[in-house]
Amino acid sequence: MKELIRAYKIVGYGMSIKKQLAFAVGFAILGLIFEIITRGGNIIGAFYIILSGMFIYQLIISVDVSTLVQSSPFKKRIQCTYPVLATTPFIYVTLAVLSVVHWIFAKTGGPETAAQQGQMMFVLGTLLFIVMVYFGCTYKFFVVSMILMCVGISFSMGFLFHLAEIINMSFGVSVIYAFAMTTLGSLLAYVLSNALYKYPLDKLAFRGMLKMN
């Protein structure tokens, strides 16, 4: 718990924190609008809401750019441990709220709506896994990671919905799957960040934030 509290305190020292938080709020608002308009019928809404929490990861790891942190005994924790430690609980909470919202949509609609909401949770869980793995390596190899993530999501989206339709999980099982994939993605992000720790941080990953300062 002390480490978790320390991780959240470090967020306050992140680069361009006000603008980064503004982006996070913007993503959350856009996601909420999509959710309301489509009644949970479009994955973009839930995905944007989840992405708003990913800015916590970026804010923490941006602290490692400081020359002061380079000589700190917390350097490795700031780069490998604290980002995952602080981001994962936020995703859990957000995912829990979204699960309740989509359960309401499922209950107030017909059988087709219920099946659709279960598919949404299945796809969302898979996307969260991909994004967490991406965050585990993007700050070392920004361009390659960005290309692989964009290509992976673009080409897998249709397949994931088709797979979800074939598997036809119940809504409850789909929610469990989403939490399980989030956990697995977080663990892999931690493993990858530790495995790549000795590689220098990719300046391209922080270029936008450096321009903001």
C-alpha positions in Angstrom: 0.0 0.0 0.0 2.9 2.4 0.8 4.3 1.7 -2.7 0.9 2.3 -4.3 0.6 5.7 -2.5 4.1 6.6 -3.5 3.3 5.7 -7.1 0.3 8.1 -7.1 2.4 10.8 -5.5 4.9 10.6 -8.4 2.1 11.3 -10.8 2.1 14.9 -9.6 5.7 15.3 -10.8 5.0 14.1 -14.4 5.9 16.2 -17.4 3.2 18.6 -18.6 0.8 17.2 -16.0 -2.0 19.7 -16.5 -2.1 19.2 -20.3 -1.8 15.4 -19.9 -4.7 15.3 -17.4 -6.7 17.5 -19.9 -6.1 14.9 -22.6 -7.2 12.2 -20.1 -10.4 14.1 -19.3 -11.0 14.7 -23.0 -10.7 11.0 -23.7 -13.1 10.2 -20.9 -15.7 12.7 -22.1 -15.5 11.5 -25.7 -15.9 7.9 -24.5 -18.8 8.8 -22.3 -20.5 10.6 -25.3 -20.0 7.5 -27.5 -21.4 5.3 -24.7 -24.5 7.4 -24.3 -25.2 7.8 -28.0 -24.7 4.2 -28.9 -25.9 2.7 -25.6 -22.8 0.6 -25.4 -23.1 -0.5 -29.0 -19.7 0.8 -30.1 -16.4 -0.3 -28.6 -14.9 3.2 -29.1 -16.7 4.6 -26.1 -15.6 2.1 -23.5 -12.1 2.0 -25.0 -11.7 5.7 -24.8 -12.8 5.8 -21.2 -10.3 3.1 -20.3 -7.5 4.9 -22.3 -8.0 8.0 -20.1 -6.4 6.1 -17.2 -3.4 5.2 -19.3 -2.1 8.7 -18.9 -1.2 7.8 -15.4 1.4 5.3 -16.8 2.9 8.0 -19.1 3.0 10.7 -16.3 4.9 8.4 -14.0 7.4 7.1 -16.5 8.0 10.7 -17.8 9.6 11.5 -14.4 12.4 9.2 -15.3 13.5 11.7 -17.9 14.8 13.9 -15.2 18.6 13.9 -14.6 17.9 13.9 -10.8 16.0 10.6 -11.1 18.9 9.0 -13.0 20.9 8.9 -9.8 18.0 7.9 -7.6 17.6 4.4 -6.1 13.9 4.6 -7.2 14.9 4.9 -10.9 14.0 1.3 -11.8 10.8 1.4 -9.8 9.7 4.6 -11.5 10.3 3.0 -14.9 9.2 -0.6 -14.3 7.0 -1.0 -11.2 5.1 2.2 -10.3 3.5 2.8 -13.8 1.9 -0.7 -13.7 1.1 -0.5 -10.0 -0.7 2.8 -10.3 -2.5 2.2 -13.7 -3.9 -1.3 -13.1 -6.2 -0.5 -10.1 -7.6 2.5 -12.0 -8.3 0.2 -15.0 -10.0 -2.3 -12.7 -12.3 0.3 -11.2 -13.1 1.8 -14.6 -13.7 -1.7 -16.0 -16.0 -2.5 -13.1 -18.1 0.6 -13.7 -18.3 -0.1 -17.5 -19.3 -3.7 -16.7 -22.2 -2.5 -14.6 -23.2 0.0 -17.3 -23.1 -2.6 -20.1 -25.0 -5.1 -17.9 -27.8 -2.5 -17.6 -27.8 -2.0 -21.4 -27.9 -5.8 -21.7 -30.8 -6.2 -19.3 -32.9 -3.4 -20.8 -32.5 -4.7 -24.4 -33.5 -7.9 -26.1 -31.5 -11.2 -26.5 -29.5 -9.7 -29.3 -28.5 -6.7 -27.3 -27.4 -8.9 -24.4 -25.2 -10.9 -26.7 -23.8 -7.7 -28.2 -22.8 -6.4 -24.8 -21.1 -9.6 -23.9 -19.1 -9.4 -27.2 -18.2 -5.8 -26.3 -16.7 -6.9 -23.0 -14.8 -9.7 -24.7 -13.3 -7.4 -27.3 -12.5 -4.7 -24.7 -10.6 -7.2 -22.6 -8.5 -8.3 -25.5 -7.8 -4.6 -26.5 -6.7 -3.9 -22.9 -4.3 -6.8 -23.1 -2.8 -5.4 -26.3 -2.5 -1.9 -25.0 -0.9 -2.9 -21.7 1.7 -5.0 -23.6 2.3 -1.9 -25.8 2.9 0.3 -22.8 5.5 -2.2 -21.5 7.8 -1.6 -24.5 6.8 1.6 -26.2 9.0 3.9 -24.1 12.1 1.9 -25.3 11.0 1.4 -28.9 8.4 3.9 -29.7 8.0 3.7 -33.4 8.1 0.0 -33.7 5.7 -0.4 -30.8 3.3 2.1 -32.2 3.2 0.5 -35.6 2.7 -3.0 -34.2 -0.1 -1.8 -31.9 -2.0 0.2 -34.6 -1.6 -2.6 -37.2 -2.6 -5.3 -34.6 -5.7 -3.4 -33.4 -6.7 -2.4 -37.0 -6.5 -5.9 -38.4 -7.7 -7.8 -35.4 -10.9 -5.8 -34.6 -13.1 -7.5 -37.1 -11.7 -10.9 -36.2 -12.2 -10.3 -32.5 -15.9 -9.5 -32.9 -16.3 -12.5 -35.2 -14.5 -14.7 -32.6 -16.7 -13.3 -29.8 -19.8 -14.2 -31.8 -18.6 -17.7 -32.4 -17.5 -18.3 -28.8 -20.8 -16.7 -27.6 -19.7 -16.2 -23.9 -22.3 -15.1 -21.4 -22.1 -11.5 -20.2 -20.7 -12.6 -16.9 -18.0 -14.8 -18.4 -17.0 -12.0 -20.8 -16.5 -9.6 -17.8 -14.3 -12.2 -16.0 -12.4 -12.6 -19.3 -11.9 -8.9 -19.5 -10.5 -8.7 -16.0 -8.3 -11.7 -16.6 -6.8 -10.2 -19.8 -6.2 -6.9 -18.1 -4.3 -8.7 -15.3 -2.3 -10.7 -17.8 -1.5 -7.6 -19.9 -0.4 -5.8 -16.7 1.9 -8.6 -15.7 3.4 -8.8 -19.2 3.9 -5.0 -19.2 5.8 -5.4 -16.0 7.9 -8.3 -17.3 8.7 -6.4 -20.6 9.6 -3.2 -18.8 12.0 -5.1 -16.6 13.5 -7.1 -19.5 14.0 -3.9 -21.5 15.2 -1.7 -18.6 18.8 -1.4 -19.7 17.8 0.0 -23.0 17.7 3.9 -23.1 14.3 5.6 -23.1 13.2 6.5 -26.6 13.1 10.3 -26.9 10.4 10.1 -29.5 8.0 8.8 -26.8 8.3 12.0 -24.9 8.8 14.5 -27.7 5.2 15.8 -27.5 5.5 16.2 -23.7 8.8 18.0 -24.0 7.3 20.5 -26.5 4.5 21.2 -24.0 7.0 22.3 -21.3 
